[in-house]
């Protein structure tokens, strides 16, 4: 549920930033003002992409009927017992 909420917030926030940039006609001005607008545009894109990822992860958590992939266990490989440095049984 946390992923779903984070995804919705990221989508909304990033979407608002991108829409505001498009409505204003893109970055304008020069110098630091222009650089700040470019950084805001990049941040909006990152929020939007992160929101999409977390939204998809949140939707996956809501559907428990879909089986998750299990890790394949390697057959025939025996784990050795770790020995401590202070083991005097040699």
C-alpha positions in Angstrom: 0.0 0.0 0.0 2.9 2.3 0.7 4.3 1.8 -2.8 0.9 2.6 -4.3 0.5 5.9 -2.3 4.1 6.9 -3.1 3.4 6.1 -6.8 0.3 8.3 -6.9 2.1 11.2 -5.2 5.1 10.9 -7.6 2.8 10.7 -10.6 0.8 13.8 -9.5 3.8 15.9 -8.4 5.9 15.1 -11.5 2.9 15.5 -13.7 2.1 18.9 -12.3 5.7 20.1 -12.7 5.7 18.9 -16.4 2.3 20.4 -17.2 3.4 23.7 -15.6 6.5 23.7 -17.7 4.6 23.0 -20.9 2.0 25.7 -20.2 4.7 28.3 -19.6 6.3 27.5 -22.9 9.5 25.8 -21.6 12.4 27.2 -19.7 12.9 31.0 -20.3 15.4 33.5 -19.2 19.2 33.2 -18.8 21.8 32.4 -16.3 20.9 30.9 -12.9 17.1 31.4 -13.5 17.3 29.2 -16.7 19.4 26.6 -14.9 16.9 26.4 -12.1 14.1 25.8 -14.5 16.0 23.1 -16.3 16.7 21.4 -12.9 13.0 21.6 -12.0 12.1 20.0 -15.4 14.6 17.2 -14.8 13.2 16.7 -11.3 9.7 16.6 -12.6 10.6 13.9 -15.1 12.3 11.9 -12.3 9.3 12.2 -10.0 7.0 11.1 -12.8 9.2 8.1 -13.7 9.6 7.1 -10.1 5.9 7.5 -9.6 5.2 5.1 -12.5 7.6 2.5 -11.1 6.2 2.7 -7.5 2.6 2.7 -8.8 3.2 -0.5 -10.7 4.9 -2.1 -7.7 1.9 -1.0 -5.5 -0.6 -2.6 -8.0 1.4 -5.8 -7.9 1.1 -5.9 -4.1 -2.7 -5.6 -4.3 -3.0 -8.7 -6.4 -2.0 -11.7 -4.2 -3.4 -14.2 -6.7 -0.5 -13.7 -9.1 2.3 -16.2 -8.2 5.7 -14.6 -7.7 8.8 -16.0 -9.2 10.7 -18.3 -6.9 14.5 -18.6 -6.8 15.7 -21.8 -8.2 17.7 -23.8 -5.8 20.9 -25.3 -7.0 20.8 -29.0 -6.7 23.9 -31.0 -5.7 25.8 -28.2 -4.2 26.7 -28.7 -0.6 27.5 -25.8 1.6 30.6 -26.1 3.6 30.5 -25.2 7.3 32.4 -22.1 8.1 35.3 -22.5 10.4 36.4 -19.8 12.7 39.9 -18.5 12.9 40.3 -19.9 16.4 39.3 -23.4 15.6 42.1 -25.7 17.0 40.8 -29.0 15.7 43.3 -29.4 12.8 
